[in-house]
Amino acid sequence: MLLLKKHLGTQRSSKERGDESAPQTKGRTITWAWLYDYVVGFLSLGREQAMRRMTVDLAQLQPGESVLDVGCGTGALTRLARERVGESGKVYGIDAAPQMIAVARRKAARHNLEIDFQVGVIEQLAFPDDSFDVVLSSLMMHHLPEELKRQGLAEIARVLKPGGRLLVLDFMHQQTQSNQSKRHMQQRGSHAFLALLLHAGLERGIEDLSPVMKEVGFSQIEIGETGFRTLGFALGRISTG
């Protein structure tokens, strides 16, 4: 456990070494790209692909849509989004860690998938207004301080087209989970505990995004459970009016 924490503790706000310069951000940046997929697989009990499929299902991705994955990591969700929107769609992924983007690019090339991966931060998205039909954010929001969440959600609202939608997957408050989810968490206690141990800033849950999303322009906001232990989702749309 100490060795794992030593390796996984390298979540920093300052610049890191990499092929590209890491942008400055107040959010925590995960740089251990070499280990990331193994950790996610362990914490999801080997159900990472099912979790990713559920995410794109919740986002209701359609052929031909343009999609941005914010905090894309090594690109597992981004690649699935690319497959869902088809050749007529466009998919982009951003992450603050150059190490993650390097791995994501290699994996996309290995699968012959055309995805534009860029080093970038949620609080300053390098895209014009009204660029995307869908923005995805998976297990990233809890790494951001509250003011940065508001800035990031405002940026997402800016780059979404009228009627565009945002799907966020992240941790829920334990007290708001259903009895069934709590029992599942107890049955998988060691994994759930480790998930919470390795992630800071869990005083708040995905439920707290709703008022902030409304403030920056989202409507038809839905918050719900996913069946994946401590994870919930938030779905919102940009008004067409």
C-alpha positions, 0 to 999 in steps of 0.5 A: 500500500505504501509503495502504491501511495508513493507512486500514485501520490504524484498529483501536482499542480506545477509543471511536469516533465514531458514531450510538451509543456504542461499548462499551469492549473490549480487542479490536480494533474495525474502524471503516472500515465504508465500505471493509470489504466492498471489502476482504473482496471483494479478500482473498477473490478475489471469493469472499466469497459462496461463503465465506459460504455455506460458513460457514452450510453448516458451521453446518448452519442449519435453518429456524426456528432462532435465530442470533446472529452475533458480530462481524457487521461489515456483516452479509453472513453475518447476512443469509445466515443470515436467509435460511437460517432462514426467516421462522420463525427469528430472527437477531441480529447484534452488533458493537463498532463502531457504524459497522458496525452502521449499515451492516448495518442499512441493508443489511438494510432494503434487502433487506427482511430482519428482523434485529436488529443491536445494538452489543455485545461478545462478552465481555458478550452482552446476551442471556439464558441459552439464547437461541440454537440457533446462534452464528456467528463469522467472521474475528473471533476473531483480533482478541481477546487470549487472555483475551478469547477465553476470556471470549467463548467462555464467554459464547457457551456461556451464551447457547446452548441445550442442544445448541446449536452454535458455528461459528467461521471464522478463520485457521489456523497455516501449519504445520498447513495441508495441502500443497494449501492451502499451494500454493494460498496460494503461487499467490495469494501477494499476497492471502494476504500482505496478509491476514496483513499487515492482521491482528494477533495471528496468533501463534495459529490457530483450532486453539488454540480447541479446549481453550478451547472444551472448558474453557467447556462445548463438546463434539464439537469439530471443527477443519478446513480450508475450502479458502479459503487460510489459513482453517479452522473450529471447530465445537462443541456444548453438551452436552444433559446 
